[in-house]
Amino acid sequence: MDFDTARQFVLRQTLGPSDDRPDTFIACLRQGNPPIPGQVTSLLLALKVLFGGLKQEPSLDRPLVQALFILTYESRRLFKAGQQRGVTWPPMLDDDLIRIAKGAESIVFGEWQA
């Protein structure tokens, strides 16, 4: 995955109306559905590619920062809301959300958070 593909993937999975894209990562969580198989792996790969391309950049663009915020804050909020409603999430989703948050944090701080 190259940098532009990674950026577009992260933006598509987070930004925009869910009605237009019911199978994006955030749309699935909003609906109380687990991510599509492979979606988390692709997000983690995209975050790693973005980190590599951005670690020396002095600033980040607003759409990407919004997408990273949604990946960290909104996904966790939706996960917890689903738990409270009785949604049975996949067993590893909680850990996956932690890994996604660490990837987003790495991009913001310019240092990989393993």
Secondary structure in CASP SS format (residue, H / E / C, confidence):
PFRMAT SS
TARGET T0000
AUTHOR 0000-0000-0000
METHOD secondary structure of the structure
MODEL  1
M C 1.00
D C 1.00
F H 1.00
D H 1.00
T H 1.00
A H 1.00
R H 1.00
Q H 1.00
F H 1.00
V H 1.00
L H 1.00
R H 1.00
Q H 1.00
T H 1.00
L C 1.00
G C 1.00
P C 1.00
S C 1.00
D C 1.00
D C 1.00
R C 1.00
P C 1.00
D C 1.00
T C 1.00
F H 1.00
I H 1.00
A H 1.00
C H 1.00
L H 1.00
R H 1.00
Q C 1.00
G C 1.00
N C 1.00
P C 1.00
P C 1.00
I C 1.00
P C 1.00
G C 1.00
Q H 1.00
V H 1.00
T H 1.00
S H 1.00
L H 1.00
L H 1.00
L H 1.00
A H 1.00
L H 1.00
K H 1.00
V H 1.00
L H 1.00
F H 1.00
G H 1.00
G H 1.00
L H 1.00
K C 1.00
Q C 1.00
E C 1.00
P C 1.00
S C 1.00
L C 1.00
D C 1.00
R H 1.00
P H 1.00
L H 1.00
V H 1.00
Q H 1.00
A H 1.00
L H 1.00
F H 1.00
I H 1.00
L H 1.00
T H 1.00
Y H 1.00
E H 1.00
S H 1.00
R H 1.00
R H 1.00
L H 1.00
F H 1.00
K H 1.00
A H 1.00
G H 1.00
Q H 1.00
Q H 1.00
R H 1.00
G C 1.00
V C 1.00
T C 1.00
W C 1.00
P C 1.00
P C 1.00
M C 1.00
L H 1.00
D H 1.00
D H 1.00
D H 1.00
L H 1.00
I H 1.00
R H 1.00
I H 1.00
A H 1.00
K H 1.00
G H 1.00
A H 1.00
E H 1.00
S H 1.00
I H 1.00
V H 1.00
F H 1.00
G C 1.00
E C 1.00
W C 1.00
Q C 1.00
A C 1.00
END
